[in-house]
Amino acid sequence: MYHVNVNRRWDADLSMDIIGHWLDLINADGWIPREQILGAEALSKVPEEFVLQYSTNGNPPTLFLVIRGAVTLPIHILPTY
């Protein structure tokens, strides 16, 4: 999510799309796994001890920093939907 914080100044639409995809990953408990292992090829590259993830392991508040940054953008930069 750090890249979104930088990208939002140049392409707010793309940044909002990325945020939306991240929010789609929230599970029933409201948790987003730290590592996103998508597909068999990616799974084959991840050490076994990192595949199973626990909701007790917190993530840095990066998503909140990005959302805070998005709501403080000047109005002329925000995407229109």
Secondary structure by P-SEA (a helix, b strand, c coil): caaaaaaccccaaaaaaaaaaaaaaccccccccccccccaaaaaacccccccccccccccaaaaaaaaaaaaccccccccc
